[in-house]
Amino acid sequence: MIVYSLRCKNGHEFEGWFRDSASFDAQSGQGSLCCPTCNSRRVEKAIMAPAVSSGRSAQKAHAEGKSMRQFMTGLRKYVQENAEYVGPNFAEDARKIHYGETSDRHIYGETTAEEAQSLVEEGVDVAPLPPDIDGAN
């Protein structure tokens, strides 16, 4: 994984996590990147400062927390825009996709913690969706 500092055309800065630099290039070229603050699709790499140890750990923790919230908001938005919402049928639909009983597609929805654990134990690729921390959706 590689983390880039990103900036949209409106000057909002946020982090993006990518498998490698080619993944960033591909997503950028397709216009798939989106600012979690203003939804701008004009996103580019920002200049990254090297990590330097200082006595400002509280400020650093605050900045990292803000960056994490922005990342989680962006990830949630990406999933909502690029996957099918299946509501409470998530576990059933995920199994059908995994076992080839229905078309392969990206989905999201709700399930219980026990059902999610059962999916993981069966080898179904699932992950929790970050919470809606800003209350937008």
Buried (B, 14 or more C-beta within 10 A) or exposed (E): EEEBBBBBEEEBBBBBEBEEEEBBEEBBEEEEBBBBBEEBEEBEEBEEEEEEEEEEEEEEEEEEEEBEBBBBBBBBBBBBEEBEEBEEBBBBBBBBBBEEEEEEEEBBBBBEEEBBEBBEEEEBEBEEBBEEEEEEE
